[in-house]
Amino acid sequence: MKLTGKIALVTGGSRGIGRAISESLIRAGAKVAITGRDRQTLENTAGTIGAHAIEADVSKEQDVERTYKETLDTFGDLDVLINNAGVGVFKPLVEMDLASFERIVATNVTGAMLMGREAAKIFVARNAGHIVNIASTASLRGAAQGTAYMTSKFALRGMTECWRAELRKHNVRVMQINPSEVITDFAATAGFEQVDHPSKLQAEDIAHMVKAVLEMHDRGFTTELTVFATNPVD
């Protein structure tokens, strides 16, 4: 797909990986709407990179429906959904509280489903479209203290496979990107320490791969792609 003139919607697009993806798509000629919950950060990012800002929480159905209405009202169509919004918490099982677990699932699973559902309605009707789910290497393996986050990413991977099976006959490409550790503010908000180092993945590395899978000719698609740092130093 040639990205020039295409319309993309990026959830969690105001910072980190979502912002880098949005910038990359805009540089390639796409028109981009970004969502986020922090109005100030969202508007600052949108103004800086040239995106359209939509303040919304993907876990709330009314916000999702409003997001699509505003995107269609603004751009008239939609070609690409980047399901990027995600949150994390890492606790031992014996310390896992219900509120934290439900918060992770609400954004990472329910939010992705709601966004994917509304995109699919558009894409099936027009017999074309592209969905990219930003998952994690956490969707491929479990680890200590990962009950909430890794469960959510395993679920996202399962949904991705279901959507792919349903939507291929409508010429809709459903793709998943699995980053390993990326230097963003995710660690701080998830409550763990992250050591920065030039050898570790950066948000722009993931953006590069998202752009690459989208730009492949529409006759084929990359179903899933995992990205590791070559030799990270802690």
URMO-V692177 format. One record per run of one state. SS is the DSSP state (a for helix, b for strand, c for the rest). FROM is the first residue (numbers start at 0). TO is the last residue. Records with the same first field share a line. If there is no record, write none. Layout:
SS=FROM-TO, FROM-TO
//
This chain:
c=0-5, 10-14, 27-29, 36-37, 49-50, 55-59, 75-78, 83-91, 95-96, 126-127, 134-135, 139-145, 170-170, 179-180, 183-184, 190-199, 215-222, 227-233
b=6-9, 30-35, 51-54, 79-82, 128-133, 171-178, 181-182, 200-201, 223-226
a=15-26, 38-48, 60-74, 92-94, 97-125, 136-138, 146-169, 185-189, 202-214
//
